[in-house]
Each structure stands twice: as structure tokens, then as C-alpha cells.
Amino acid sequence: MCGIVGVVSQSPVNQLIYDSLLLLQHRGQDAAGIATANGSNFHMHKANGMVRDVFRTRNMRSLPGTTGIGQVRYPTAGSASSEEEAQPFYVNAPFGIILAHNGNLTNWQQLKDEMFRVDRRHINTNSDTEVMLNVLAHELQLSSSGLQLDPAALFKAVSGVHRRVRGSYAIVSLIAGYGLLAFRDPFGIRPLCLGKQETPEGVDWILASESVAIEGIGFEFVRDIEPGEAVFIDLEGNFHAQQCATAPSLNPCIFELVYLARPDSVLDGVPVYNVRLRMGDYLAEKIRRELPDVPIDVVMPIPDSSRPAAMQVAKKLGVEYREGFFKNRYVGRTFIMPGQAVRKKSVRQKLNAMGIEFKGKNVLIVDDSIVRGTTSHEIVQMARDAGANKVIFASAAPPVKFPNVYGIDMPTRGELVAHGRTDEEVARMIGADHLVYQDVDALKQAVRDINPALKEFEASCFDGNYITGDVTTEYLDRIEMARLAPSAQSDRDAASEAIDGGTARSQLHLQLSVE
């Protein structure tokens, strides 16, 4: 999961992109980058950290130009801490291309090998974004025959990308001397939308991961980019669009609506806030069915993303709604913390339970989802420590039983608390008296209630259906082995450090004794 933005304007774009990235900060807190084009010259600054920390006044001054792209990064592939893998990425041929990517390529390793053996292109990192950039560059070289580019050649190149690449991707890219090219994968898994602004000098255009990044800077939302569609906006602001996939179908990631997207965004015609309210309606119905004789004194959300669902649950059950957890807004989202230990430690830094709301009560806690269970366990314990009589835990999302390989960081089955366990077993693990999950069909229906035109979804983490057709059990085994290998090495390093530290302490003790 990342956030991307691209702008073509009649005036400098650096501030517009910066402001848009601030509005997309929830989509990635690991790194940020902006690239601009001043004629045929590129300018770029990127680094690890939050947007406000990466860009200082001197950095903004070094980003002139009326066309640009930006990205906030939440790592799902490659090295989580490598500043070299911050985006955007650049390649100098053909023409010169800078690209930013939201998603995850499931066949990136195969493509990396092809780049070396067939296309004679060297990939320098373990980032699938660099692979995507080089695939696009190669297809552009073929479609243009190394000569001038026109929209037809650009769209032919994107068609070639769609044929070769598997997985989820929303792309914004700058082509030196030409303009902005953006496109979305044929399944429409990751979001991408279009906006514009009329100015006395002409039309300014913007593409972004969420509508909030468009409307939040004063642009008008136009529409979502269709699955498989590519758009090209030249340096004069002329707009071109074409469908570049042979059999596109809209299957948006449903986890975007559950957790990832901001509630004030609209994705594929679906207001996120409205869906979360509807999720609460269905969740309340299930709680009433499964726990008819369990007394509930109060309903509380885990701020912030579960608040709409919790409000609806309280309303439907006729139970008082209260805010019992206070959130420290200066701590990152625990779901996107890079390590389990860091996530666990950050929960109590992030949330504080107010005893006056818990003492002696049967509390129904509503969260947006339960992924690893670490956060849920800490929250339940906090409620008990604050004096709750009973703790009933409800998830507005179904149990997360399967890895997500399309850009969300839950790749190993062993990390998922619901994988291979019953609801009762999960309840015991998180320490709750009762646990209620949303049904998968109810979640999908909650979205269709808002936009009946949406028929299918990418919901693999809930239903195990990987829509790209290339994800097998063997594939999941391979990515889990690759993910676990660095962890095992880290454990070995920690053990070695402990042994070395113990030896050093023994030597120091011996030296002091002799003296």
C-alpha cells in the first residue's frame, strides 16, 4: 500500500504535490519522494521518513517545473529501510522516465530475470517498482522504434506492460519532454482517480490514489481511472485516454474500504464513510443473532477507522455509544509498523483506556479488522485493566485467513491469527469473552448497497480467491520463505550479539577482579 500523485499544471507543481502527499500520508509513512520536470530536465528528492520531515524549504526550491509526480511509501517488497528503494525511480532510456507505483507485482522476480536475460536491462534493487519502470521503458522503446512519441505509441506500450505484468499496480510516470503517463492494472485492484482545475492559463490535471488528495487541494474530482485504462497528459495540458487491456474487469481491493482509505475519500464510486456505516449495520445483525443473551452496557470503537461501524452497531443494538479509548495521534498506525515487537510496544503508546468508561461494564469493542491479533490482545487487556466486567470483541471485517499479495503487508499465514483457527480459539488468544466477525458476504453486500454496479472484489485475504490467477500454494510458500529468511538471520545476529556481549561482560568482570 502506497499513495501516489501526478500533476500537470500551468504553474509550479511542487507545492501541489507536497500538499497532496500530506493528504495521502496514511497510505505510507516509511518514505516519501517528489520528482518534477522542467522542460526535459528532471529534478527529484526522496528519503525515508514522513512527508513533513523529508521535504524542507531547500528541497522544495530544488523541485522546479509544471509537471511532477510524488509518492508516500509503505514497503511491501524489497527492503523496508533502504532509502535507495524510496520512490520515484528513474531510468534514462528511452527518452528518460521517472515512475512511482502503488501495488505489488506477483511476477516481479520472473520479470527481473527476463530483464537481464532477454531485454538486457539491469535491475539494481529488490523493488518491484524498478522492475515495472524497466518493463515500461522496454515497451516504450519497442512501440516508438526509438523515435518520437505520440499517444498511440504510449498506449501500445501500456498494452505491452499489461501482457507481461501480473499483480496489482497503479502507476504515475513522467516522460522527459512529453508529459505524464498514468495507468491502472486490468483488474483495478489498486485505486487511481482523476481531477482537474480550470485556471485562466488553462486546465490543470491531477491523478491520485484517493479523491481526498484531489479535493483537498481545491481540484474537482472527475472520475476513477478504469481498470486497464491509460491516460496521457502532455506538457500543454492536452488529455488523452485509452483502454489498453484486452479483458479488463473491476475488482477493487475491499480492504481499502475496510481500513486503508481515508473515510472522506470516494473510491470507484463508493464513499468510504458510507460503506463503514453499512458494515456496522450488518455487524449489529450478526451480534444480535450470535449473542442474544449476552448483556452489553456500552459500545466502543478503536479510533479512528472503526468509529463509523461502531456508531451503527450501537444504534442498531440500542446500546449507548461511548469513546473509551483516547488516541495519541503522533504515533504511526500499528498495522503498518514494520515488526511484531514494534507493533506490540506501540499499542499502549498509541491508545489509552479511560477507566471511568470501563469500570464494572460489559463492553463491546468494535475494531475495523483483526490481522495478527497482537493489537487486539493488548486492547482487550487494557479494557480489563481499566475495570471492564466483560469484554466482547467485534470485527467489522471478516477473519483475515489468507496472505495478501497485492500490496498489503500480511504475507505469511503464520502471522494471521485467524488462519487455521476457529473464532473461539481466536477469542481465547486475544483474551476476549466473546468474539464476533463480520461475514464475507455481508461485507461485499455492504459495498454493493452503496454502489450496485460493483459486482466483484479483490478480497483474497478473506476468501482466498486470488483473482490474477497466478498465485498458488507454492507461490505463497516461496514468498513466506523469503520473508522469514531475514527474520531468521536477524534472530541469529541477535543471539550472536548476546553471546558476544556476554563474553565482553565476562572479560570486563575478570579485568576488574584482577585489578
TIVEXKOL-678385 format. One record per residue: x, y negated, z negated of N, C-alpha, C in turn; residue in three letters. Coordinates in steps of 0.2 Angstrom, whole numbers, plus 5000, padded with zeros to 4 digits. Each point is the difference from the previous one (the first is absolute). Example, Ala and Ser with C-alpha at 12.3 -4.5 7.8 and 13.67 -1.06 7.14 Angstrom:
506650284961499649945000500449945000ALA499849955004500449944999499649954997SER
! end
This chain:
500450065000499649945000500449945000MET499949955005500449945000499549955003CYS500249945000499649945003500449975005GLY499749995006500349975005499649945003ILE500349955003499749945003500449985006VAL499749975005500349975006499649945002GLY500449955002499749935001500349985007VAL499549975004500249965006499749934999VAL500449954999499749934999500349955004SER499749945000500249945004500549964995GLN500150024994500449974995500450054996SER500549984996500450054996499650054996PRO500250065000499650064997500350024994VAL500649984998500350034994499549994994ASN499749954999499649994994499450045000GLN499750005006499450045001500150084999LEU500650025002500150074999500250014992ILE500349964997500250004993499350004996TYR499649965001499350004997499650065001ASP500050035006499750065001500350064997SER500650004999500450054996499850004993LEU499949944997499849994993499350044999LEU499649995005499350035000500050075001LEU500650035003500050075001500550034995LEU500249964995500550034995499850064997GLN499450014999499750074996500250065005HIS500149995006500250065004500750025000ARG500449964997500750024999500449954996GLY500450034995500349954996500850025000GLN500250045004500750035000500449955004ASP499849985006500449955004499649965004ALA500349955003499649955004500549975006ALA499749995006500449975005499649965005GLY500349955003499749965005500549995006ILE499750015006500449985006499649955004ALA500449955003499749965004500349995007THR499749985005500349995006500049925002ALA500549985002500149935002500250005007ASN499550005005500250025007500250075001GLY500650015002500250075000500550024995SER500149964995500450014994499650024994ASN500350064997499750034994500349974994PHE499649994994500349994994499650044995HIS500450034995499750054995500349994994MET499650014994500250014994499650054996HIS500350054997499650054996500550024994LYS499650034995500450024994499550044996ALA500350044995499650034995499749954996ASN499450014997499749964996499349975002GLY499749964996499349975001500149945005MET499549985003500049955005500349944997VAL499749984994500349934997500750014998ARG500350064999500750004998500450015006ASP499850035006500450015006500149935003VAL499549965001500149945004500049944996PHE500649965000500149944997500049955006ARG500049934998500049955005500550015005THR500650014998500550015005499950065005ARG499650054998499950055004499449985005ASN499549974998499549975004500249965005MET500549954999500349965005500450035005ARG500250064999500450045004499550045005SER499449995000499550045003499649965005LEU500349965005499649965004499650045006PRO499649975003499650035005499350005000GLY499650015005499350005000499750075001THR500450055000499850075000500450044995THR499650044996500450044995499650064998GLY500350044996499750064997500350004992ILE499650044996500250014993499850064998GLY500350034994499850064997500150004993GLN499650034996500150024993500050075000VAL500550034996500250075001499850044993ARG499750055001499950064995500350065003TYR500650024998500350065003499650065000PRO500050045006499750065000500550055004THR500549975003500550045004500649974999ALA500650035000500649975000500249994992GLY500449954999500349994994499649944997SER499750024993499649954997500449934998ALA500650014999500449944998500549975005SER500050035006500549975005499749945003SER500449954999499849935003500150015008GLU500450045002500150015007499350025003GLU499650044997499450025002499449964999GLU500149944997499549945000499849995008ALA499449985001499849985006500049925001GLN500049985006499950035007500750035002PRO500050045005500650035003500149975007PHE500650005002500249975007500450045004TYR499950005007500450035005500149955005VAL500650015003500149945005499950025007ASN499850065002499850025007499450055000ALA499649995005500049955005499749934997PRO500249955003499749934999500249974993PHE500050054995500049984993499450004996GLY499950054995499450014997500150004993ILE499549974996500050014993499350034998ILE500050044995499350044999499950014993LEU499450004998499850024993499450055000ALA500050044995499650065001499650014993HIS499450025001499650034994499850075002ASN500250054996499750065001500650054999GLY499950065003500550054999500050055006ASN500650015003500050045006500150084998LEU499650045001500150074998500550045004THR500249985006500550035004500649965001ASN500149954995500649965001500750035000TRP500050064997500750045000500150035007GLN499550025003500050035007500249955005GLN499649944999500249945004500749984999LEU500250004994500749974999500550055004LYS499950065000500450055003500049995008ASP499449995002499949985008500349945002GLU500049954995500349935002500850025001MET500350044996500750015001500150055006PHE499750055001500150055005499849985007ARG499449975000499749985007500049935002VAL499849964995500049925002500749974999ASP500550034997500649974998500049944996ARG499550014995500049944995500250024993ARG500349964997500350024993499549974995HIS499850044995499649984994500450004994ILE500149944997500549994995499750014993ASN499450004999499750014993499550065000THR499750014994499550055000499349975000ASN499949955003499449965000499650025006SER499450025000499650025006499949935004ASP500049944997499949945003500649995006THR500650024998500549995005499950055006GLU499750064998499950055005499449975005VAL499549974997499449975004500349955004MET500449954997500349955004500450035006LEU500450055000500450035005499550035005ASN499550034998499550045005499749945004VAL499849954997499749945004500549975004LEU500649994998500549975004500250055007ALA500050064998500150055006499450005005HIS499450004997499449995005500049945003GLU500249944997500049945004500550005005LEU500650034999500550005005499750045006GLN499650064999499850045006499449965003LEU499649974997499449975003500249935004SER500549974998500249945003500650015005SER500350055000500550025005500649954998SER500049974994500649954999499949945002GLY499449985004499949945002499549964996LEU499649955003499649964996499450044997GLN499849974994499450034997499449975002LEU499450045001499449975000499550044996ASP499449984998499550044996500050075002PRO499950015007499950075002500650044998ALA500649985001500650044998500050014992ALA499849954996500050014993499550054998LEU499450005003499550054998500150075002PHE500450005006500250075002500550024995LYS500549964997500450024995499750034994ALA499549964998499650024994499750075001VAL499750015006499750075002500550054999SER500749995002500550044999500150024993GLY500049944996500150014992499550054998VAL499349995002499550044997500150075002HIS500350025006500150075002500550034996ARG500549964997500650034997499950004992ARG499749954998500049994992499450034997VAL500150044994499450024996500049974994ARG499450004997500049974993499649945000GLY500149954995499649945000500549945001SER499749955003500549945001499549945003TYR500249954997499849935002500649965001ALA500149975006500649975002499949935002ILE500549964998500149935002500749995003VAL500149985006500749995002500149945004SER500649975000500249945004500450035006LEU499949975006500450025006500349935002ILE500750005000500349935001499849975007ALA499849944999499849965006499450025003GLY499650044997499350025002499549994996TYR500050034994499449984995500050064995GLY499350014998499950054994499650055003LEU500250074999499750065002499850034993LEU499350025000499850044994499550065002ALA500050054996499650065002499950044994PHE499550045001499750054995500050075002ARG500150054995500050075002499450025003ASP499950055004499450025003499550034996PRO500150014993499550024996499849944995PHE500349955001499949944996500050014992GLY500550044998500150014993500249944996ILE500549975002500249944997499649945003ARG499949954996499649945002500449955004PRO499749965004500349955004499449955002LEU500049944999499549955002500349945003CYS499549965004500249955004499649934997LEU500449955000499749934999500349955004GLY499649945000500349955004499849934997LYS500349955002499949934998500049955005GLN499549965002500049955005500449944997GLU500449985004500449934998500049965006THR500149934999500149965006500550025005PRO500550034998500550025005499850075004GLU499550044997499850065003499850054994GLY500050065002499850064996500650034996VAL499950004994500550044996499750074998ASP500450055001499850074999500450044994TRP499650044997500350044994499850075000ILE500450054999499850074999500350024993LEU499650034996500250024993499650064998ALA500350034994499850074998499349994997SER499849944997499449994997499749935002GLU499350005000499749935001500249954995SER500150024994500249954995500649965002VAL500450035004500649965002499949955005ALA499450015004499849965005499649944998ILE499550024996499649944997500349964995GLU500450044996500449964995500449955001GLY500249995007500449955002499749955005ILE499350015000499649955004499850025007GLY500250065002499950035007499350035000PHE499750015006499350035000500150075002GLU499750054997500050075001499750015007PHE500350045004499750015007499750075000VAL500450054999499850075001500650054997ARG499850065000500550054998500350025007ASP500750025000500350035006499750075000ILE499850025006499750075001500650054999GLU499850064999500550065000500350015007PRO500750005000500350015007500149945004GLY499749944997500049945004500649964999GLU500349975005500549955000499849935002ALA500349954996499949935002500749975001VAL500049955005500649975001499849925001PHE500449964996499949935000500649975002ILE500049965006500649975002500249944997ASP500649975001500249944996499649945001LEU499650005006499549945001499350024997GLU499950054996499450024997499550035004GLY500250035006499550045004499950074997ASN499450025000499850064996499950065005PHE500350054999499850065005499950064995HIS499650055002499850064996499850055005ALA500250074998499950055004500050074996GLN499550045001500050074997500650045003GLN500450034996500650035002500050074998CYS499550034997500050074998499550045004ALA500150065002499650045004499350024996THR500050024994499450024997500049974993ALA499949934999500149974993499350024996PRO500150004994499450014995500249964994SER499549974997500149964994499950054994LEU500650014996500050044994500449964995ASN499749944997500449964996500150044993PRO500649984997500250034994499549984994CYS499750054997499449984995500449984994ILE500650024999500349984993500249925000PHE500049975006500049935001499449974996GLU499450025001499449974997500050024993LEU500350064998499950024993500549964995VAL500649995003500549974996500549955003TYR500250015006500649965003499849935001LEU499449995004499849935002499849964995ALA500149935001499749954996499250005000ARG499649994995499350015000499749945005PRO500349955001499849945004500150015007ASP500350065002500250015007499450045004SER500050005006499550045004500450045005VAL499950065000500450055004499550045004LEU500149995007499650045005499349994998ASP499849944999499349984999499750024993GLY500550024995499850024994500249954995VAL499649964996500249964995500350054994PRO500649994998500350054995499649994993VAL499849944998499649994994499450045000TYR499649995006499350045000500150075000ASN500550035003500150075000500150034992VAL500449964997500250024993499449994995ARG499649955002499350004996499650075002LEU500050015006499650065002500350074997ARG500650005000500450064996499750004993MET499949954997499850004993499350035000GLY499649985005499350035000500050085000ASP500450025005500050085000500450034994TYR500549974997500350024995499550014994LEU499649954999499549994994499550065001ALA499850025006499550055001500350074998GLU500750015002500350064998500150004992LYS500249954997500150004993499350024997ILE499549975002499350024997499850075001ARG500250035006499950075001500450054996ARG500749984999500450044997500150004992GLU499849944998500149984993499349974997LEU499450045001499449974998499949994992PRO500450044997499950004992500649974997ASP500449975003500649974997499949924999VAL500049984994499849934998500649965003PRO499949945003500549955002499749944997ILE500549964997499849944996500249945005ASP500650015004500249955004500450025006VAL500049965005500450025006500549955001VAL500650025001500649965001500450015006MET500249955004500550015006500750004998PRO500450035004500749995000500249945005ILE500149944998500149955005500650015004PRO499949985007499549965002499550045005ASP500350045004499750035006499450044998SER499950034994499450044998499449964997SER500149934999499549964997499350005004ARG500049995007499450015003499650064999PRO500350065000499750064999499850014993ALA500449984995499850004993499449964999ALA499949945003499449964999499450035002MET500150045006499450035003499850064995GLN500550044998499950064996499649974993VAL500249954997499749974994499349985002ALA499949975005499349985002499550065002LYS500350055003499550055002499950054994LYS500550004995499950044994499649964995LEU499949945001499749964994500449994994GLY500750005001500550004994500349935001VAL500249984994500449935000500750015003GLU500149955004500749995003500449964996TYR500650024999500549964996500750005003ARG500449954999500750005002500450024994GLU500250064999500450024994500850005001GLY500250005007500750005001500249935003PHE500549974997500349945003500650015004PHE500049975006500650025004500549945000LYS500650025000500649965001500150005007ASN499949945003500049995008500749995002ARG500550014996500749995002500450065000TYR499650065000500350065001499750045006VAL500550035004499750035007499550054999GLY499750025005499550055000500350074999ARG499850034995500350074998500050055005THR499550005004500050055006500650005004PHE500249935001500550005005500749994997ILE500150014993500650004997500450065003MET500750005001500350055003500150064997PRO500050014993500150064997499550014994GLY499950074998499650024995500149964994GLN500650014998500249974993499949925000ALA500149975005499949935001499349984999VAL499650045004499249995000499850014993ARG500250054996499750024994500249944995LYS500649985000500249944996499649945001LYS499949995006499749935002499250004998SER499750064999499349994999499849964994VAL500450014994499849964994500349935001ARG500549995004500249935001499549975004GLN499650035004499549975005499350004997LYS499850044995499450004997500050004993LEU499549964997500050004993499250014998ASN499950054995499350024998499849964994ALA499549965001499749964994499650044996MET500250014994499750054995499349984998GLY499849945000499349984999499550035005ILE500250015006499650035005499950085000GLU500550034996500050075000499850034994PHE500149974994500050034994499350034999LYS500050074998499350044999499650015006GLY500249985006499550015006500250065004LYS499550025003500150055006500149965006ASN500650005003500249965005500050045007VAL499749975005500150035007500549955003LEU500550035002500649965004499950025007ILE500049955004499950015007500749975004VAL500350045003500649995004499950015008ASP500449975004499850005007500250075002ASP500550034997500250075003500550034994SER500150065001500550044996500550035004ILE500649985000500550035005500550054996VAL500449974997500550054996499850014993ARG499549964997499750024994500449964994GLY500649985002500449974994499749934998THR499849965004499649944998499450024996THR499650045003499450024996500150034993SER500550044999500150034994500249944995HIS500449955002500249954996499449954998GLU499649995005499449964999499550044995ILE499950065001499650044995500349994993VAL500650014999500350004994500049934997GLN500049955004500049934997499349994998MET499550035003499349994998499950034993ALA500350064999499950044994500449964994ARG500649975002500449974995499649934998ASP499649985004499649944999499450014996ALA499850074999499550024995499450025004GLY500050025006499550035004499750074997ALA499450014999499750064997500150065005ASN499849995007500150045005500249965006LYS500350045005500349965006499750055006VAL499649975004499850035006500349965005ILE500350045005500449975005499750025007PHE499949945004499650015007500549975005ALA500050045006500449975005499649995006SER500049935002499649985006500250045006ALA500550035001500350045005500050074999ALA499950055005500150074999500650024997PRO500150064998500750024998500550005005PRO500649974999500550005005500450075000VAL499850045005500350074999500550025005LYS500149955005500550015006500449955001PHE500750015002500449945002499749965005PRO500249945000499949955005500649995004ASN500050015007500649995004499949945005VAL499549964999499949955004500249934997TYR500450004995500249934998499949994993GLY499750054996499949994993500550044996ILE500349984995500550034996499750064995ASP499850055003499850064996500150065004MET500750015001500150065005500150074997PRO500150014994500150064997499450034997THR499850065001499450034997500150014992ARG500650014998500150014993499949944996GLY500049945003499949934997499349994999GLU499650035003499249985000499750054995LEU499749964995499850034994499450055002VAL499649985005499450045002500250065005ALA500650005002500150065005500150064996HIS499550055002500050074997499750004993GLY499749954998499750004993499249985001ARG499750034995499349984999499949934997THR499449975000499949944997500150014993ASP499850054997500150014993500750004998GLU500450035004500750014998500349935001GLU499849965005500349935000499849964994VAL499350014998499849964994500450024994ALA500250064999500450024995500749965000ARG500350005007500749985001500049924998MET499449965002500149934999499749994993ILE499750054996499849994993499349975000GLY499650005005499349985000499550054997ALA499549984997499550044998499650035005ASP499849965005499750025007500349965005HIS500050035006500249975006499550015006LEU499949955004499550005005500449975006VAL500050045006500349975006499449985005TYR500249965004499549985006500150065005GLN499450025003500050055005500349975007ASP500350045004500349985006499549975005VAL499450045001499549985004499749934998ASP499949994993499749944997500549945002ALA500650015000500549955001499949985007LEU500050055005499949985007499349975001LYS499550024997499449975001499949934997GLN500449994995500049934997500349955006ALA500550025004500249965005499549995006VAL499750065002499550005005499449964998ARG499949994994499449964998500149935001ASP500749985000500149935002500149995007ILE500350055004500149995007499950075003ASN499350015002499850075003500450025006PRO500349955004500450025006500650044998ALA500350004994500550044998499850074999LEU500350055004499750074999500650044997LYS500649995001500550044998500649964996GLU500350034996500549974996500750044999PHE500549974999500650034998500050014992GLU499850064998499950014993500450064998ALA500650015003500450064999500250014992SER500149954997500250014993499450034995CYS499449995003499450034997499850075003PHE500050005006499750065004500550045003ASP500649985000500550055004500050005007GLY499649955003499950005008500549955002ASN500550035004500549955003499949995007TYR499749945002499749995006500450005006ILE500749984999500550005005500150075003THR499950054997500050075002500750035000GLY500549964997500750035000500250014993ASP499650004995500250014993499850074998VAL500550044999499950074998500350014993THR499950064997500250024994500849995000THR500350035005500750005001500349925000GLU499649965003500249935000500049974993TYR499450014997500049984993500650034995LEU500150065001500650034997500649965001ASP500149995006500749965002500049944997ARG499549965000500049934998500150004992ILE499750054997500150014993500750024998GLU500350045004500750024998500449945001MET499949965005500449945001499949954995ALA499450004997499949954995500350024993ARG500050074999500250024994500850014999LEU500350005006500750015000500449944997ALA499849945001500349944997499950004992PRO499350024999499950014992500450054997SER500150055003500550064997500749974999ALA500249965006500749974999500049954995GLN499549964999500049954995500050044993SER499650054999500050044994500750034998ASP500450025006500650034999500549944998ARG499949945003500549954998499949974993ASP499350004998499949984993500350054995ALA499950075002500350054995500849995000ALA500349995006500749995000500249944996SER499649945001500149944996500050014992GLU499550044998499950024993500650044998ALA500250055004500650044998500649954999ILE500149965006500649965000500049954994ASP499449974998499949964995500250034993GLY499750075000500250034994500750024999GLY500450015005500750015000500349944998THR499849945003500349944998499949984993ALA499450014997499949994993500450044996ARG500150075002500450044996500749985000SER500349985005500749975001500149944995GLN499549955001500049944996500050024992LEU499650054998499950024993500750034998HIS500350045004500750034999500549954999LEU500049955005500549944999499949964994GLN499449994998499949964994500250044993LEU499950075001500250044994500750004999SER500450015006500750005000500349944997VAL499749945002500249944998499949994992GLU
! end
